[in-house]
């Protein structure tokens, strides 16, 4: 097993945003090498519990950081797109906080055979889980030029997407990361600026291979569903596409009406389920970036679960509901019962 040297990003800010408390229950949806998870468990001691999820089986196997907390930590090799089903299976809901750290870990970037990095020779793989069918090589070598260009533009926001796609198609078959990086660099006219010309294309391929954006949209809604009252949702993103999804989700779910501005009377029947914890995005300090340059693009957003009366109205007796609130309850029982029914009949 390779030595783990990954430095977690915005650790103290994450603990504060999650409002970690002793005895709390938390989910790390991208446990990686366990940096954030270990910090959460340390701050939730005594009695804290953590469910760690990761699509990468190597990440689950390389958890030296979490060995001291083995009795309080459950690790699951699965994709966070299945968050509700995982929580139901292990009876781990509701929870006090949920974290998504959407960045790649050093375990993935530094492993040449995984194909995530354009700085090392390796196969064009890029799968978080080797059991997935499609690889980056499949996309590079089989997609029509127009579809490849659209993918690079949509997921990488690459200005030279059409030119890069054209060069790729001309050079097929392409089997390795360095070969692809060389082709992209030539298509883009050489190295310019601070980032390598292949950065955005590799990002686009990784997103497409792992369906990252669609999975994130689904998982955010599921996370909101399984948070207890006043539970916190915290997301650390690393590029504009992810951050845009997170920002729009939190802003939408923090409003009672999402009708277009020109609609004279509300017809959406939407009610807020979250309130924003930090209206201004949290970014790493200059000191952290100096110690850990990979943190420079990180953005942290946080929201808190609030009571949505529509979840309870006409489903349980109001007296029981308000009695639970007055006693400090946070379990949101009706939604949880609805979740059990949905999955037991699926």
N, C-alpha and C positions, 0 to 999 in steps of 0.2 A: 504494500500500500504506500503511495507517495506521501512524503511529508507535507502536512497541512500548514500553510503559512498565511492563509487568508486573513486579512484585517477587516473586521466588520465596520460598517460605515454608520456614523451618527448614532453611536450606541447610547450615550447619555440622553440625547434628544429623543430616541426611541422609547427608552424607559419612562421618561417624563410624559411623552405623548400617550403612551399606553396606560399611564397612571397605575403602574404595577403596584400591587399591594400584597402583603403576606396572606397566604392561603388562597390566592386567586388562581383561576384557571385560564390558560392562554394557549393560543394556537400560533405556531410559526409555519406559515404555508410554504415557505421556501427555506427550509432549515439549513441547507448548504453544509458548511463545515461547523456549524453550531455556535458561532460567535454571539449572535443576538440571543439565541435560545439559552445559552449559558448565563448571559446577563439577566435575562428574564427570570430564570430559575433562582439565581442568587438573590435577586431583589424580592421575589415572592416567597422566599423562605421565612419562617417555617410553614409547611403545609401547601406550598404552591405546586401546581401541576401544569405540565406542558405537553401538548400534542404537536409533534414535529412532522411535517409532511415534505417530501421532495420527490420529484419525478425521476431524479437521477439515483439509481441504486448504489453507485459509488459514494455518493454523498451520505446516504444512510449508513453505509459500511464504515465510513471514516469519521466516527464520532468520538474521538478521544476527549474532546472538550466536555462532553456530556456524561462521561463515565461516573463522575462524582454524584450525579443526580439520577442515576439509573432507576432508582425506586420512584422517582417523581416524573419520569419522562417516557412517553410512548412515541416511538418513531415508526412512520408508515411510508413505504415506497409507493407513491401514487401521485397523480397530477392534481393540483388544487382545483381543477375544473370539477372534480368529484367531491368537493368539500362537504356538502351536506350529507352525502351518502357515507363518507368516512366518519363524520361525527356521529351519525346515527348508528353505524356499525359498532363503534366503541363507546357509545353512550356518553359522548363528550360534548354536551351542550346543555344549557347555554354557557357562554364563556364571558370572562371579564375583558378580554382583549384579543385581537387578531392582527398579526403582522404579515405583510407581504414585502419582502426585499427582493426586487425584481432583477437585480444585477447578476451577472455570471460570477461564479466563485473562482478563486485561483485554482482549485482542483480541476475545473473544467478548462480554463484558459491555458494552464501550464501543461496540460496533457496533450501532446501532439497528436496522438491517435484519435482524439475526439474531434479534431478538425474545426475547432472554434476560432483558432488564431491564425492570422495571415502572416505571422512572424516566424512560424515553425512549419517544417515539412510534415504533412500528414494527409490522411484521406479526407475527401470532402464528405464528412458525415454530419456533424452539428446536431445530432439528436440528443435530447436530454435523457431519454430512455432508449437503450438499444433495441427494445422490443417494438418500437415504432417502425412503420414500414418505409416511409419516404425519407430519403436523405438529401443533403444538399447536392450531391452528385446527380441524383435523379432529376432535380430541377434544372441544374446547369446544362445537362446533356440531352434533355428531352423537351423542355418547354419551347414553344414557338418564340421567335424573336420578339414579336410584339407583346406577348404575355410576359416574357422575361423582363422586358423593359418596364412594363407597368408594375410588376412586382418590386423591382429595384426602386422605382419612383415612389410607390405607395408606402412601402415598409422601410425604405432607407432615406427617402427624401433627397435622392441623389440627382443633382443637376444634369449629370452626364449619363443618365440612365439609358437612353436610346443608343448612344454611342458605345457604351459598355456592353449592352446586350448584343449589338452588332459584332463587336470584336469577339465576344464569347462564342457566338454561333459559328463564326469563321474558324475558330481554333478548336472546335470539338473534335474528338472527345477530350475532356479535361478531367484529370483524376486526382490532382493534389492541390492543397491549399496554396503553396508557394507559386505553382504554375498559374492558378487563377489570379492571385494577387499581382503577378507580373503582367498578365493580360489587362487587368483593370488599370494598373498604373500607366501602361502604354496608351490605353484608350482615353484616359483622363489627361494625357499630355504631361506625365511626370508628376513628381511630388510637389505639392503646393500647400502652403499654410502649415498649421500645427498638426493636423491629423493625416494619417496615411490615406491615399486615394481609395484604398480597398475597404476602409472602415465601414462606410455606409452600405456598401453592397453586401459585405459579410453580415452586417446587422439584419438587412432585409432577408437574406437567406435563412438565417437562424430563426427569425420570427415566423417565416413561412413554414419551415420544417416542423416547428413545434406549435404552430397555431396560437402563438402567444397572446395576440391582441383579443381574439375571440374568447379564449379561455379566461383572460383577465376580466372581460366584461361580465361573463357568467359568474365567475368566482366572487366578484365584488358584491353582486346581489345576494349570493348565497351567504357571504360573510355577514351582511347586514341582517339577514334572517336569523342567524344563530347567535348573534350577540345578545347578552342579557341587557336589561335596562341599565343605562349609563355605561355599558360596555364600549370600548374604544376600538376603532378601526384605524390602523396606521399602515401607510403604503410608502415605500421608498422606490422611486423610479429613476431611470438613468437616461432616458431620451424623450423627446417631445411627444412622440406618439403615445407612449405609456402614460406620461404625465397628463396629457390632454384627456385621456379616457378617465383617469382617476379624478381629475379636477371636475369634469362635467358630471360624473356620477355623484360626487359628494355635493356639488352645487344643486343638482336636480333633486336629490333626496333630502336636501335641507330646506326645500320650498314647499309650501302648501298647494300652490297652484303652478302648473307648468304649461298653461295655455299660451298660445302666441299673444304678444302684446296687444294686437288689434282685436282680440276677442272681447266683446263688451261684458260678458258674464261668464264666469268659470264653468266649464263643462267637463273638465278632465277628471274631477273627483279625486285628484291626487292629494295626499296629505304627507307632510314631512315625517321622515323616520330617522333623520340624522340632524345633528347640529355641528357646525364646523368648530373644531378646536383651535386650529391655527388658520386664520383667514389669509395670512401671508405665508407662502411656502417657506419651509425651513431648509437651509443649505449648509454644507460643511463650512467650518471656519477656515481661515487661511492656514492656521496651524495644522489642522487635520489634513488639509490638502497637501501640505508640505511633507507630512509623515506618510500619507497614503494617497499618491497621485490619482489612483483609480476612483477616489471618492469625489473628484472635482465636478462631475456632472450629476451628482445625487440630489434629489429633491424629495423632501418628506412632507406628506399631507396627512392630516388626522381629522377624524370625525367621531362624534359620540352618539350612541343609540338613544333615542328618546321614545317616549310612549306615543304610539300611533293609535288613537282611539278607534279607528276603523278596524283594527285587529281584534278588538274585544267587543265592540257594540253588537248586541243581539246574539252573542256567542256564549257568554257566561253571565252569571248574575252580577250586576254592578256592585252589590254589597261585597261579594267575595273579592272582586277585582280591586276595589279601593281599600279594602281591609289589607290586602297583600301589599299594596303600595305604602300604606301608612306604617306597616311593620318593617319596611325597608326591603321588601322582596324585590327580586330582579329577574325572575325566571321567565316571564312572559309565557304562561302555560298554554294558552290557546294556540299560539303559533307553533309551539313545539309539538302539541298534539296533532296539529294539521300536518306537520312535517313527518311525523311517524306514520300517519295514515297514508300519505302520498307514497312513501317508499315501501311500506308493507304491502301495498296493492299493485306496485309497479311490475 
